[in-house]
């Protein structure tokens, strides 16, 4: 039951839970609260990673993946995964194919 006593069956279709509805950022943040801790890199590394993702294209994905991997190794990989899901993949569906290509290069580099 949802708050206020309404069940999913009694809600209009637009409000009923569905696996077809995109997950919003709040849902992702709540789901990870307390689930694990990640080591956050220094601000300058975070800013460089954001800059590289902002300039990521299918033509330069290998170069950018190498640059990001050079900055975010070992202890920061959990942060990178979290950053990608929360700040990129979940809110930028038009770039999913680009992020799949990035993850492919990242995986191959490991």
Gaussian input, Z-matrix of N, CA and C with variables (Angstrom, degrees):
# hf/3-21g

backbone

0 1
 N
 C     1     B1
 C     2     B2     1     A1
 N     3     B3     2     A2     1     D1
 C     4     B4     3     A3     2     D2
 C     5     B5     4     A4     3     D3
 N     6     B6     5     A5     4     D4
 C     7     B7     6     A6     5     D5
 C     8     B8     7     A7     6     D6
 N     9     B9     8     A8     7     D7
 C    10    B10     9     A9     8     D8
 C    11    B11    10    A10     9     D9
 N    12    B12    11    A11    10    D10
 C    13    B13    12    A12    11    D11
 C    14    B14    13    A13    12    D12
 N    15    B15    14    A14    13    D13
 C    16    B16    15    A15    14    D14
 C    17    B17    16    A16    15    D15
 N    18    B18    17    A17    16    D16
 C    19    B19    18    A18    17    D17
 C    20    B20    19    A19    18    D18
 N    21    B21    20    A20    19    D19
 C    22    B22    21    A21    20    D20
 C    23    B23    22    A22    21    D21
 N    24    B24    23    A23    22    D22
 C    25    B25    24    A24    23    D23
 C    26    B26    25    A25    24    D24
 N    27    B27    26    A26    25    D25
 C    28    B28    27    A27    26    D26
 C    29    B29    28    A28    27    D27
 N    30    B30    29    A29    28    D28
 C    31    B31    30    A30    29    D29
 C    32    B32    31    A31    30    D30
 N    33    B33    32    A32    31    D31
 C    34    B34    33    A33    32    D32
 C    35    B35    34    A34    33    D33
 N    36    B36    35    A35    34    D34
 C    37    B37    36    A36    35    D35
 C    38    B38    37    A37    36    D36
 N    39    B39    38    A38    37    D37
 C    40    B40    39    A39    38    D38
 C    41    B41    40    A40    39    D39
 N    42    B42    41    A41    40    D40
 C    43    B43    42    A42    41    D41
 C    44    B44    43    A43    42    D42
 N    45    B45    44    A44    43    D43
 C    46    B46    45    A45    44    D44
 C    47    B47    46    A46    45    D45
 N    48    B48    47    A47    46    D46
 C    49    B49    48    A48    47    D47
 C    50    B50    49    A49    48    D48
 N    51    B51    50    A50    49    D49
 C    52    B52    51    A51    50    D50
 C    53    B53    52    A52    51    D51
 N    54    B54    53    A53    52    D52
 C    55    B55    54    A54    53    D53
 C    56    B56    55    A55    54    D54
 N    57    B57    56    A56    55    D55
 C    58    B58    57    A57    56    D56
 C    59    B59    58    A58    57    D57
 N    60    B60    59    A59    58    D58
 C    61    B61    60    A60    59    D59
 C    62    B62    61    A61    60    D60
 N    63    B63    62    A62    61    D61
 C    64    B64    63    A63    62    D62
 C    65    B65    64    A64    63    D63
 N    66    B66    65    A65    64    D64
 C    67    B67    66    A66    65    D65
 C    68    B68    67    A67    66    D66
 N    69    B69    68    A68    67    D67
 C    70    B70    69    A69    68    D68
 C    71    B71    70    A70    69    D69
 N    72    B72    71    A71    70    D70
 C    73    B73    72    A72    71    D71
 C    74    B74    73    A73    72    D72
 N    75    B75    74    A74    73    D73
 C    76    B76    75    A75    74    D74
 C    77    B77    76    A76    75    D75
 N    78    B78    77    A77    76    D76
 C    79    B79    78    A78    77    D77
 C    80    B80    79    A79    78    D78
 N    81    B81    80    A80    79    D79
 C    82    B82    81    A81    80    D80
 C    83    B83    82    A82    81    D81
 N    84    B84    83    A83    82    D82
 C    85    B85    84    A84    83    D83
 C    86    B86    85    A85    84    D84
 N    87    B87    86    A86    85    D85
 C    88    B88    87    A87    86    D86
 C    89    B89    88    A88    87    D87
 N    90    B90    89    A89    88    D88
 C    91    B91    90    A90    89    D89
 C    92    B92    91    A91    90    D90
 N    93    B93    92    A92    91    D91
 C    94    B94    93    A93    92    D92
 C    95    B95    94    A94    93    D93
 N    96    B96    95    A95    94    D94
 C    97    B97    96    A96    95    D95
 C    98    B98    97    A97    96    D96
 N    99    B99    98    A98    97    D97
 C   100   B100    99    A99    98    D98
 C   101   B101   100   A100    99    D99
 N   102   B102   101   A101   100   D100
 C   103   B103   102   A102   101   D101
 C   104   B104   103   A103   102   D102
 N   105   B105   104   A104   103   D103
 C   106   B106   105   A105   104   D104
 C   107   B107   106   A106   105   D105
 N   108   B108   107   A107   106   D106
 C   109   B109   108   A108   107   D107
 C   110   B110   109   A109   108   D108
 N   111   B111   110   A110   109   D109
 C   112   B112   111   A111   110   D110
 C   113   B113   112   A112   111   D111
 N   114   B114   113   A113   112   D112
 C   115   B115   114   A114   113   D113
 C   116   B116   115   A115   114   D114
 N   117   B117   116   A116   115   D115
 C   118   B118   117   A117   116   D116
 C   119   B119   118   A118   117   D117
 N   120   B120   119   A119   118   D118
 C   121   B121   120   A120   119   D119
 C   122   B122   121   A121   120   D120
 N   123   B123   122   A122   121   D121
 C   124   B124   123   A123   122   D122
 C   125   B125   124   A124   123   D123
 N   126   B126   125   A125   124   D124
 C   127   B127   126   A126   125   D125
 C   128   B128   127   A127   126   D126
 N   129   B129   128   A128   127   D127
 C   130   B130   129   A129   128   D128
 C   131   B131   130   A130   129   D129
 N   132   B132   131   A131   130   D130
 C   133   B133   132   A132   131   D131
 C   134   B134   133   A133   132   D132
 N   135   B135   134   A134   133   D133
 C   136   B136   135   A135   134   D134
 C   137   B137   136   A136   135   D135
 N   138   B138   137   A137   136   D136
 C   139   B139   138   A138   137   D137
 C   140   B140   139   A139   138   D138
 N   141   B141   140   A140   139   D139
 C   142   B142   141   A141   140   D140
 C   143   B143   142   A142   141   D141
 N   144   B144   143   A143   142   D142
 C   145   B145   144   A144   143   D143
 C   146   B146   145   A145   144   D144
 N   147   B147   146   A146   145   D145
 C   148   B148   147   A147   146   D146
 C   149   B149   148   A148   147   D147
 N   150   B150   149   A149   148   D148
 C   151   B151   150   A150   149   D149
 C   152   B152   151   A151   150   D150
 N   153   B153   152   A152   151   D151
 C   154   B154   153   A153   152   D152
 C   155   B155   154   A154   153   D153
 N   156   B156   155   A155   154   D154
 C   157   B157   156   A156   155   D155
 C   158   B158   157   A157   156   D156
 N   159   B159   158   A158   157   D157
 C   160   B160   159   A159   158   D158
 C   161   B161   160   A160   159   D159
 N   162   B162   161   A161   160   D160
 C   163   B163   162   A162   161   D161
 C   164   B164   163   A163   162   D162
 N   165   B165   164   A164   163   D163
 C   166   B166   165   A165   164   D164
 C   167   B167   166   A166   165   D165
 N   168   B168   167   A167   166   D166
 C   169   B169   168   A168   167   D167
 C   170   B170   169   A169   168   D168
 N   171   B171   170   A170   169   D169
 C   172   B172   171   A171   170   D170
 C   173   B173   172   A172   171   D171
 N   174   B174   173   A173   172   D172
 C   175   B175   174   A174   173   D173
 C   176   B176   175   A175   174   D174
 N   177   B177   176   A176   175   D175
 C   178   B178   177   A177   176   D176
 C   179   B179   178   A178   177   D177
 N   180   B180   179   A179   178   D178
 C   181   B181   180   A180   179   D179
 C   182   B182   181   A181   180   D180
 N   183   B183   182   A182   181   D181
 C   184   B184   183   A183   182   D182
 C   185   B185   184   A184   183   D183
 N   186   B186   185   A185   184   D184
 C   187   B187   186   A186   185   D185
 C   188   B188   187   A187   186   D186
 N   189   B189   188   A188   187   D187
 C   190   B190   189   A189   188   D188
 C   191   B191   190   A190   189   D189
 N   192   B192   191   A191   190   D190
 C   193   B193   192   A192   191   D191
 C   194   B194   193   A193   192   D192
 N   195   B195   194   A194   193   D193
 C   196   B196   195   A195   194   D194
 C   197   B197   196   A196   195   D195
 N   198   B198   197   A197   196   D196
 C   199   B199   198   A198   197   D197
 C   200   B200   199   A199   198   D198
 N   201   B201   200   A200   199   D199
 C   202   B202   201   A201   200   D200
 C   203   B203   202   A202   201   D201
 N   204   B204   203   A203   202   D202
 C   205   B205   204   A204   203   D203
 C   206   B206   205   A205   204   D204
 N   207   B207   206   A206   205   D205
 C   208   B208   207   A207   206   D206
 C   209   B209   208   A208   207   D207
 N   210   B210   209   A209   208   D208
 C   211   B211   210   A210   209   D209
 C   212   B212   211   A211   210   D210
 N   213   B213   212   A212   211   D211
 C   214   B214   213   A213   212   D212
 C   215   B215   214   A214   213   D213
 N   216   B216   215   A215   214   D214
 C   217   B217   216   A216   215   D215
 C   218   B218   217   A217   216   D216
 N   219   B219   218   A218   217   D217
 C   220   B220   219   A219   218   D218
 C   221   B221   220   A220   219   D219
 N   222   B222   221   A221   220   D220
 C   223   B223   222   A222   221   D221
 C   224   B224   223   A223   222   D222
 N   225   B225   224   A224   223   D223
 C   226   B226   225   A225   224   D224
 C   227   B227   226   A226   225   D225
 N   228   B228   227   A227   226   D226
 C   229   B229   228   A228   227   D227
 C   230   B230   229   A229   228   D228
 N   231   B231   230   A230   229   D229
 C   232   B232   231   A231   230   D230
 C   233   B233   232   A232   231   D231
 N   234   B234   233   A233   232   D232
 C   235   B235   234   A234   233   D233
 C   236   B236   235   A235   234   D234
 N   237   B237   236   A236   235   D235
 C   238   B238   237   A237   236   D236
 C   239   B239   238   A238   237   D237
 N   240   B240   239   A239   238   D238
 C   241   B241   240   A240   239   D239
 C   242   B242   241   A241   240   D240
 N   243   B243   242   A242   241   D241
 C   244   B244   243   A243   242   D242
 C   245   B245   244   A244   243   D243
 N   246   B246   245   A245   244   D244
 C   247   B247   246   A246   245   D245
 C   248   B248   247   A247   246   D246
 N   249   B249   248   A248   247   D247
 C   250   B250   249   A249   248   D248
 C   251   B251   250   A250   249   D249
 N   252   B252   251   A251   250   D250
 C   253   B253   252   A252   251   D251
 C   254   B254   253   A253   252   D252
 N   255   B255   254   A254   253   D253
 C   256   B256   255   A255   254   D254
 C   257   B257   256   A256   255   D255
 N   258   B258   257   A257   256   D256
 C   259   B259   258   A258   257   D257
 C   260   B260   259   A259   258   D258
 N   261   B261   260   A260   259   D259
 C   262   B262   261   A261   260   D260
 C   263   B263   262   A262   261   D261
 N   264   B264   263   A263   262   D262
 C   265   B265   264   A264   263   D263
 C   266   B266   265   A265   264   D264
 N   267   B267   266   A266   265   D265
 C   268   B268   267   A267   266   D266
 C   269   B269   268   A268   267   D267
 N   270   B270   269   A269   268   D268
 C   271   B271   270   A270   269   D269
 C   272   B272   271   A271   270   D270
 N   273   B273   272   A272   271   D271
 C   274   B274   273   A273   272   D272
 C   275   B275   274   A274   273   D273
 N   276   B276   275   A275   274   D274
 C   277   B277   276   A276   275   D275
 C   278   B278   277   A277   276   D276
 N   279   B279   278   A278   277   D277
 C   280   B280   279   A279   278   D278
 C   281   B281   280   A280   279   D279
 N   282   B282   281   A281   280   D280
 C   283   B283   282   A282   281   D281
 C   284   B284   283   A283   282   D282
 N   285   B285   284   A284   283   D283
 C   286   B286   285   A285   284   D284
 C   287   B287   286   A286   285   D285
 N   288   B288   287   A287   286   D286
 C   289   B289   288   A288   287   D287
 C   290   B290   289   A289   288   D288
 N   291   B291   290   A290   289   D289
 C   292   B292   291   A291   290   D290
 C   293   B293   292   A292   291   D291
 N   294   B294   293   A293   292   D292
 C   295   B295   294   A294   293   D293
 C   296   B296   295   A295   294   D294
 N   297   B297   296   A296   295   D295
 C   298   B298   297   A297   296   D296
 C   299   B299   298   A298   297   D297
 N   300   B300   299   A299   298   D298
 C   301   B301   300   A300   299   D299
 C   302   B302   301   A301   300   D300
 N   303   B303   302   A302   301   D301
 C   304   B304   303   A303   302   D302
 C   305   B305   304   A304   303   D303
 N   306   B306   305   A305   304   D304
 C   307   B307   306   A306   305   D305
 C   308   B308   307   A307   306   D306
 N   309   B309   308   A308   307   D307
 C   310   B310   309   A309   308   D308
 C   311   B311   310   A310   309   D309
 N   312   B312   311   A311   310   D310
 C   313   B313   312   A312   311   D311
 C   314   B314   313   A313   312   D312
 N   315   B315   314   A314   313   D313
 C   316   B316   315   A315   314   D314
 C   317   B317   316   A316   315   D315
 N   318   B318   317   A317   316   D316
 C   319   B319   318   A318   317   D317
 C   320   B320   319   A319   318   D318
 N   321   B321   320   A320   319   D319
 C   322   B322   321   A321   320   D320
 C   323   B323   322   A322   321   D321
 N   324   B324   323   A323   322   D322
 C   325   B325   324   A324   323   D323
 C   326   B326   325   A325   324   D324
 N   327   B327   326   A326   325   D325
 C   328   B328   327   A327   326   D326
 C   329   B329   328   A328   327   D327

   B1=1.4544
   B2=1.5168
   B3=1.2837
   B4=1.4545
   B5=1.5151
   B6=1.3162
   B7=1.4631
   B8=1.5106
   B9=1.2995
   B10=1.4552
   B11=1.5119
   B12=1.3402
   B13=1.4466
   B14=1.5088
   B15=1.3088
   B16=1.4639
   B17=1.5091
   B18=1.3172
   B19=1.4613
   B20=1.5163
   B21=1.3207
   B22=1.4634
   B23=1.5276
   B24=1.3406
   B25=1.4602
   B26=1.5273
   B27=1.3429
   B28=1.4568
   B29=1.5261
   B30=1.3127
   B31=1.4643
   B32=1.5140
   B33=1.3390
   B34=1.4567
   B35=1.5215
   B36=1.3348
   B37=1.4602
   B38=1.5183
   B39=1.3251
   B40=1.4554
   B41=1.5280
   B42=1.3566
   B43=1.4556
   B44=1.5205
   B45=1.3192
   B46=1.4530
   B47=1.5237
   B48=1.3412
   B49=1.4567
   B50=1.5242
   B51=1.3150
   B52=1.4515
   B53=1.5139
   B54=1.3166
   B55=1.4624
   B56=1.5179
   B57=1.3235
   B58=1.4585
   B59=1.5259
   B60=1.3331
   B61=1.4596
   B62=1.5167
   B63=1.3284
   B64=1.4609
   B65=1.5220
   B66=1.3124
   B67=1.4535
   B68=1.5176
   B69=1.3212
   B70=1.4591
   B71=1.5166
   B72=1.2961
   B73=1.4604
   B74=1.5306
   B75=1.3293
   B76=1.4649
   B77=1.5247
   B78=1.3212
   B79=1.4594
   B80=1.5175
   B81=1.3362
   B82=1.4628
   B83=1.5242
   B84=1.3172
   B85=1.4658
   B86=1.5178
   B87=1.3273
   B88=1.4614
   B89=1.5235
   B90=1.3205
   B91=1.4577
   B92=1.5191
   B93=1.3198
   B94=1.4547
   B95=1.5175
   B96=1.3246
   B97=1.4620
   B98=1.5214
   B99=1.3159
   B100=1.4502
   B101=1.5129
   B102=1.3291
   B103=1.4536
   B104=1.5216
   B105=1.2960
   B106=1.4584
   B107=1.5133
   B108=1.2894
   B109=1.4495
   B110=1.5185
   B111=1.3055
   B112=1.4510
   B113=1.5159
   B114=1.3060
   B115=1.4489
   B116=1.5151
   B117=1.3091
   B118=1.4623
   B119=1.5260
   B120=1.3361
   B121=1.4675
   B122=1.5255
   B123=1.3213
   B124=1.4662
   B125=1.5324
   B126=1.3296
   B127=1.4684
   B128=1.5212
   B129=1.3282
   B130=1.4605
   B131=1.5256
   B132=1.3242
   B133=1.4653
   B134=1.5222
   B135=1.3270
   B136=1.4667
   B137=1.5326
   B138=1.3247
   B139=1.4633
   B140=1.5259
   B141=1.3318
   B142=1.4649
   B143=1.5235
   B144=1.3321
   B145=1.4626
   B146=1.5285
   B147=1.3210
   B148=1.4715
   B149=1.5227
   B150=1.3269
   B151=1.4613
   B152=1.5296
   B153=1.3396
   B154=1.4611
   B155=1.5294
   B156=1.3275
   B157=1.4655
   B158=1.5295
   B159=1.3209
   B160=1.4625
   B161=1.5225
   B162=1.3300
   B163=1.4571
   B164=1.5262
   B165=1.3167
   B166=1.4505
   B167=1.5297
   B168=1.3264
   B169=1.4634
   B170=1.5301
   B171=1.3264
   B172=1.4625
   B173=1.5286
   B174=1.3108
   B175=1.4646
   B176=1.5308
   B177=1.3246
   B178=1.4635
   B179=1.5296
   B180=1.3277
   B181=1.4638
   B182=1.5300
   B183=1.3254
   B184=1.4580
   B185=1.5287
   B186=1.3152
   B187=1.4639
   B188=1.5241
   B189=1.3489
   B190=1.4687
   B191=1.5294
   B192=1.3380
   B193=1.4629
   B194=1.5285
   B195=1.3300
   B196=1.4636
   B197=1.5219
   B198=1.3306
   B199=1.4700
   B200=1.5244
   B201=1.3262
   B202=1.4675
   B203=1.5223
   B204=1.3226
   B205=1.4553
   B206=1.5238
   B207=1.3350
   B208=1.4580
   B209=1.5156
   B210=1.3223
   B211=1.4701
   B212=1.5161
   B213=1.3233
   B214=1.4645
   B215=1.5269
   B216=1.2748
   B217=1.4665
   B218=1.5284
   B219=1.3046
   B220=1.4637
   B221=1.5083
   B222=1.3186
   B223=1.4651
   B224=1.5238
   B225=1.3352
   B226=1.4650
   B227=1.5327
   B228=1.3229
   B229=1.4629
   B230=1.5280
   B231=1.3267
   B232=1.4669
   B233=1.5182
   B234=1.3232
   B235=1.4644
   B236=1.5215
   B237=1.3353
   B238=1.4691
   B239=1.5285
   B240=1.3250
   B241=1.4699
   B242=1.5256
   B243=1.3187
   B244=1.4692
   B245=1.5352
   B246=1.3203
   B247=1.4702
   B248=1.5206
   B249=1.3330
   B250=1.4594
   B251=1.5296
   B252=1.3201
   B253=1.4699
   B254=1.5196
   B255=1.3346
   B256=1.4641
   B257=1.5255
   B258=1.3097
   B259=1.4632
   B260=1.5177
   B261=1.3101
   B262=1.4619
   B263=1.5284
   B264=1.3103
   B265=1.4658
   B266=1.5258
   B267=1.3222
   B268=1.4644
   B269=1.5245
   B270=1.3254
   B271=1.4668
   B272=1.5200
   B273=1.3337
   B274=1.4667
   B275=1.5316
   B276=1.3345
   B277=1.4694
   B278=1.5342
   B279=1.3075
   B280=1.4650
   B281=1.5241
   B282=1.3186
   B283=1.4609
   B284=1.5281
   B285=1.3225
   B286=1.4604
   B287=1.5173
   B288=1.3213
   B289=1.4712
   B290=1.5299
   B291=1.3115
   B292=1.4599
   B293=1.5358
   B294=1.3240
   B295=1.4525
   B296=1.5283
   B297=1.3227
   B298=1.4638
   B299=1.5271
   B300=1.3213
   B301=1.4677
   B302=1.5248
   B303=1.3289
   B304=1.4690
   B305=1.5178
   B306=1.3199
   B307=1.4666
   B308=1.5276
   B309=1.3264
   B310=1.4647
   B311=1.5186
   B312=1.3245
   B313=1.4684
   B314=1.5225
   B315=1.3095
   B316=1.4607
   B317=1.5304
   B318=1.3157
   B319=1.4652
   B320=1.5266
   B321=1.3267
   B322=1.4578
   B323=1.5176
   B324=1.3420
   B325=1.4632
   B326=1.5234
   B327=1.3175
   B328=1.4664
   B329=1.4877
   A1=110.32
   A2=116.36
   A3=122.38
   A4=109.71
   A5=116.52
   A6=121.13
   A7=108.91
   A8=116.80
   A9=120.05
   A10=111.75
   A11=117.54
   A12=120.63
   A13=115.87
   A14=120.69
   A15=121.08
   A16=110.00
   A17=116.35
   A18=119.38
   A19=108.84
   A20=116.90
   A21=121.27
   A22=110.87
   A23=117.51
   A24=120.92
   A25=112.17
   A26=117.43
   A27=119.78
   A28=112.75
   A29=117.17
   A30=120.42
   A31=110.57
   A32=116.85
   A33=118.23
   A34=109.18
   A35=117.17
   A36=121.12
   A37=112.57
   A38=118.88
   A39=120.96
   A40=112.43
   A41=118.26
   A42=121.07
   A43=113.07
   A44=118.22
   A45=120.92
   A46=109.71
   A47=117.54
   A48=119.70
   A49=110.38
   A50=116.11
   A51=120.29
   A52=109.21
   A53=115.98
   A54=118.60
   A55=111.00
   A56=116.89
   A57=120.54
   A58=112.18
   A59=117.26
   A60=120.23
   A61=109.77
   A62=117.57
   A63=118.67
   A64=110.93
   A65=115.77
   A66=121.50
   A67=108.39
   A68=116.65
   A69=117.71
   A70=110.06
   A71=116.08
   A72=122.40
   A73=111.65
   A74=117.74
   A75=120.36
   A76=111.14
   A77=116.85
   A78=121.10
   A79=110.57
   A80=116.52
   A81=120.38
   A82=111.31
   A83=116.91
   A84=120.34
   A85=111.80
   A86=116.76
   A87=120.86
   A88=110.13
   A89=117.33
   A90=121.39
   A91=112.10
   A92=117.94
   A93=119.55
   A94=113.60
   A95=118.63
   A96=120.73
   A97=110.51
   A98=115.13
   A99=120.71
   A100=115.38
   A101=118.71
   A102=119.99
   A103=111.86
   A104=117.16
   A105=119.96
   A106=108.67
   A107=114.16
   A108=117.52
   A109=107.99
   A110=115.58
   A111=121.01
   A112=108.10
   A113=115.34
   A114=120.28
   A115=107.87
   A116=115.76
   A117=122.00
   A118=108.98
   A119=117.45
   A120=119.48
   A121=111.13
   A122=116.90
   A123=120.48
   A124=110.91
   A125=115.73
   A126=121.26
   A127=112.92
   A128=117.75
   A129=119.24
   A130=111.40
   A131=117.95
   A132=121.20
   A133=109.55
   A134=117.45
   A135=120.84
   A136=110.79
   A137=116.02
   A138=120.55
   A139=111.46
   A140=117.44
   A141=121.08
   A142=111.00
   A143=116.70
   A144=121.02
   A145=109.56
   A146=117.44
   A147=120.84
   A148=110.17
   A149=117.95
   A150=122.08
   A151=110.64
   A152=116.46
   A153=120.00
   A154=111.26
   A155=117.79
   A156=119.97
   A157=110.96
   A158=117.51
   A159=120.18
   A160=111.91
   A161=116.94
   A162=121.83
   A163=112.77
   A164=117.27
   A165=122.75
   A166=110.38
   A167=116.25
   A168=122.02
   A169=107.83
   A170=116.28
   A171=119.42
   A172=110.63
   A173=117.22
   A174=120.98
   A175=112.50
   A176=118.46
   A177=119.46
   A178=113.17
   A179=117.46
   A180=120.58
   A181=111.62
   A182=118.87
   A183=120.07
   A184=110.57
   A185=117.18
   A186=121.29
   A187=110.98
   A188=116.77
   A189=120.17
   A190=111.29
   A191=117.11
   A192=120.17
   A193=110.07
   A194=116.54
   A195=120.13
   A196=111.21
   A197=116.96
   A198=120.49
   A199=111.49
   A200=115.78
   A201=119.83
   A202=109.99
   A203=116.81
   A204=120.23
   A205=111.03
   A206=117.59
   A207=120.94
   A208=113.10
   A209=116.86
   A210=121.06
   A211=112.91
   A212=116.76
   A213=121.47
   A214=109.06
   A215=116.48
   A216=121.60
   A217=109.69
   A218=114.73
   A219=121.48
   A220=115.15
   A221=115.19
   A222=121.09
   A223=113.97
   A224=118.37
   A225=120.59
   A226=113.25
   A227=118.69
   A228=119.91
   A229=112.13
   A230=117.27
   A231=120.40
   A232=110.98
   A233=116.35
   A234=120.45
   A235=110.44
   A236=116.96
   A237=120.41
   A238=110.95
   A239=116.56
   A240=120.20
   A241=110.51
   A242=115.80
   A243=120.88
   A244=110.81
   A245=116.46
   A246=121.46
   A247=110.45
   A248=116.02
   A249=119.15
   A250=111.60
   A251=116.82
   A252=119.90
   A253=111.51
   A254=117.18
   A255=120.23
   A256=113.65
   A257=117.27
   A258=120.01
   A259=114.44
   A260=117.77
   A261=120.14
   A262=111.62
   A263=116.47
   A264=120.80
   A265=112.25
   A266=117.92
   A267=120.59
   A268=113.11
   A269=118.09
   A270=119.22
   A271=113.73
   A272=117.28
   A273=120.48
   A274=111.22
   A275=117.27
   A276=119.53
   A277=113.74
   A278=117.92
   A279=119.63
   A280=112.65
   A281=117.05
   A282=121.33
   A283=113.39
   A284=117.81
   A285=119.74
   A286=112.58
   A287=118.87
   A288=119.88
   A289=110.52
   A290=117.13
   A291=121.19
   A292=110.74
   A293=116.59
   A294=120.04
   A295=111.73
   A296=116.93
   A297=120.13
   A298=109.37
   A299=117.16
   A300=120.96
   A301=110.45
   A302=117.05
   A303=121.28
   A304=110.66
   A305=117.02
   A306=120.66
   A307=109.61
   A308=117.61
   A309=120.65
   A310=112.15
   A311=117.06
   A312=120.50
   A313=110.40
   A314=116.57
   A315=121.40
   A316=109.29
   A317=116.15
   A318=121.23
   A319=110.50
   A320=116.76
   A321=120.57
   A322=112.47
   A323=116.94
   A324=121.54
   A325=111.63
   A326=116.20
   A327=120.28
   A328=107.12
   D1=145.18
   D2=176.00
   D3=-88.82
   D4=167.62
   D5=175.49
   D6=-55.63
   D7=139.08
   D8=-179.38
   D9=90.34
   D10=-0.33
   D11=173.31
   D12=85.86
   D13=2.57
   D14=-179.31
   D15=-84.25
   D16=133.30
   D17=175.99
   D18=-89.64
   D19=164.63
   D20=-179.64
   D21=-60.14
   D22=-33.99
   D23=-178.89
   D24=-67.45
   D25=-28.25
   D26=-177.44
   D27=-90.45
   D28=-5.04
   D29=-179.79
   D30=-84.80
   D31=150.91
   D32=172.17
   D33=-59.10
   D34=152.31
   D35=-176.68
   D36=-53.93
   D37=-33.96
   D38=-178.17
   D39=-68.30
   D40=-18.41
   D41=-178.81
   D42=-107.82
   D43=-10.62
   D44=-179.50
   D45=-71.03
   D46=141.65
   D47=178.83
   D48=-61.91
   D49=145.11
   D50=-179.29
   D51=-155.00
   D52=145.72
   D53=175.28
   D54=-73.10
   D55=-13.96
   D56=179.40
   D57=-82.28
   D58=-18.37
   D59=178.59
   D60=-76.83
   D61=136.41
   D62=178.76
   D63=-67.22
   D64=144.69
   D65=177.50
   D66=-77.38
   D67=131.55
   D68=178.02
   D69=-87.78
   D70=165.77
   D71=-174.89
   D72=-61.50
   D73=-35.26
   D74=179.47
   D75=-62.92
   D76=-40.79
   D77=178.35
   D78=-61.51
   D79=-42.37
   D80=179.39
   D81=-65.76
   D82=-42.03
   D83=179.99
   D84=-64.11
   D85=-42.78
   D86=178.78
   D87=-65.22
   D88=-40.15
   D89=-178.01
   D90=-64.04
   D91=-30.74
   D92=-178.33
   D93=-95.92
   D94=-6.70
   D95=178.52
   D96=-54.70
   D97=119.30
   D98=176.81
   D99=73.98
   D100=-2.96
   D101=-176.28
   D102=-74.30
   D103=-34.93
   D104=177.60
   D105=-164.68
   D106=158.15
   D107=176.46
   D108=-111.59
   D109=143.49
   D110=178.11
   D111=-120.52
   D112=151.37
   D113=176.22
   D114=-85.80
   D115=120.74
   D116=-177.06
   D117=-88.98
   D118=130.42
   D119=178.92
   D120=-72.14
   D121=167.39
   D122=177.13
   D123=-59.01
   D124=156.75
   D125=-178.10
   D126=-54.06
   D127=-39.82
   D128=-177.89
   D129=-64.37
   D130=-35.94
   D131=177.16
   D132=-68.65
   D133=-43.13
   D134=178.40
   D135=-59.12
   D136=-42.83
   D137=-179.76
   D138=-66.25
   D139=-39.83
   D140=178.39
   D141=-65.23
   D142=-41.48
   D143=178.60
   D144=-63.09
   D145=-45.56
   D146=178.28
   D147=-60.46
   D148=-42.53
   D149=178.76
   D150=-61.44
   D151=-44.94
   D152=-179.76
   D153=-64.30
   D154=-41.27
   D155=177.10
   D156=-65.94
   D157=-35.89
   D158=178.15
   D159=-64.59
   D160=-24.60
   D161=-177.93
   D162=-108.76
   D163=14.52
   D164=-178.94
   D165=-76.76
   D166=131.09
   D167=174.93
   D168=-134.71
   D169=168.17
   D170=176.93
   D171=-63.59
   D172=-29.14
   D173=-178.87
   D174=-74.56
   D175=-27.93
   D176=-175.84
   D177=-116.64
   D178=15.99
   D179=-173.91
   D180=-60.41
   D181=-38.39
   D182=-179.80
   D183=-65.81
   D184=-45.53
   D185=179.95
   D186=-61.66
   D187=-47.96
   D188=-178.55
   D189=-66.81
   D190=-37.92
   D191=178.21
   D192=-62.20
   D193=-41.93
   D194=177.73
   D195=-63.37
   D196=-42.00
   D197=179.06
   D198=-63.61
   D199=-44.96
   D200=-179.24
   D201=-65.76
   D202=-45.21
   D203=-179.58
   D204=-62.22
   D205=-32.56
   D206=176.90
   D207=-65.11
   D208=-29.23
   D209=-179.43
   D210=-92.86
   D211=-28.77
   D212=-169.78
   D213=-120.19
   D214=74.22
   D215=178.57
   D216=-108.01
   D217=162.37
   D218=171.48
   D219=54.33
   D220=-108.52
   D221=-171.40
   D222=-64.82
   D223=-18.83
   D224=-177.22
   D225=-98.47
   D226=-0.18
   D227=-178.39
   D228=-64.23
   D229=-35.56
   D230=176.00
   D231=-62.16
   D232=-41.42
   D233=177.33
   D234=-63.19
   D235=-42.74
   D236=-179.87
   D237=-61.21
   D238=-44.30
   D239=178.55
   D240=-61.05
   D241=-45.22
   D242=178.87
   D243=-62.81
   D244=-43.85
   D245=178.63
   D246=-59.17
   D247=-46.66
   D248=-178.23
   D249=-61.32
   D250=-45.61
   D251=-177.67
   D252=-69.81
   D253=-48.18
   D254=-173.82
   D255=-78.06
   D256=-37.20
   D257=-172.32
   D258=-105.34
   D259=-10.79
   D260=-177.52
   D261=-125.12
   D262=-70.02
   D263=-171.35
   D264=-60.35
   D265=-42.91
   D266=-174.90
   D267=-70.55
   D268=-22.31
   D269=-175.61
   D270=-118.88
   D271=0.54
   D272=-179.45
   D273=-128.78
   D274=66.87
   D275=-176.48
   D276=-62.06
   D277=-24.54
   D278=179.14
   D279=-68.03
   D280=-16.23
   D281=-178.13
   D282=-106.72
   D283=11.71
   D284=-177.67
   D285=-57.01
   D286=-42.06
   D287=-179.38
   D288=-64.41
   D289=-34.31
   D290=177.02
   D291=-66.86
   D292=-42.05
   D293=179.59
   D294=-69.37
   D295=-32.69
   D296=174.50
   D297=-64.13
   D298=-42.94
   D299=177.39
   D300=-62.37
   D301=-41.90
   D302=178.31
   D303=-60.52
   D304=-48.98
   D305=-178.50
   D306=-62.64
   D307=-36.08
   D308=176.72
   D309=-61.13
   D310=-45.49
   D311=177.88
   D312=-66.85
   D313=-39.81
   D314=-179.59
   D315=-62.27
   D316=-45.63
   D317=-179.61
   D318=-62.96
   D319=-43.23
   D320=-179.59
   D321=-65.57
   D322=-30.79
   D323=-179.84
   D324=-71.88
   D325=-26.55
   D326=-179.47
   D327=-72.02

